[in-house]
Amino acid sequence: MKKFLTKILNTEIKGNQAILTVHMKAPNFAAYMDQMENYIKKYISQNSVKIKQMTEREYQESILEKMTEFFLELSERNNIQYLEGDVKVFAEKVGNEWRLMEDYKVNNDFYRYISFGVALN
């Protein structure tokens, strides 16, 4: 699986702001949330006695570990779904450096790609 691809297609600079048009391709993990939920439910079901003995923190850590395990296994598949398209990415010049605007509403599409489709719309 090719995990993440980007290609800058165009850059438009106006003063201290820039708009980059970027072609992006990234795995669409959001398409697998039902599978991940079932994976977690199965883990909970098979480990109910052990889980009952855990503190809340231990439980949360074990769930996070299982989610990570699921997504790592998913990333190894050869036939996963992808997001692909051209995205406008907004940046601003701060001092002598160009930085992406961290405003989620402005760069929503960009954040959706870099979060593998999981970012909220």
Salt bridges, closest charged atoms under 4 A:
GLU12 OE2 - LYS14 NZ 3.20
GLU37 OE2 - LYS41 NZ 3.14
GLU61 OE2 - ARG57 NE 3.06
GLU69 OE2 - LYS66 NZ 3.19
GLU84 OE2 - HIS23 NE2 2.90
ASP86 OD1 - HIS23 ND1 2.69
GLU97 OE1 - ARG99 NH2 3.41
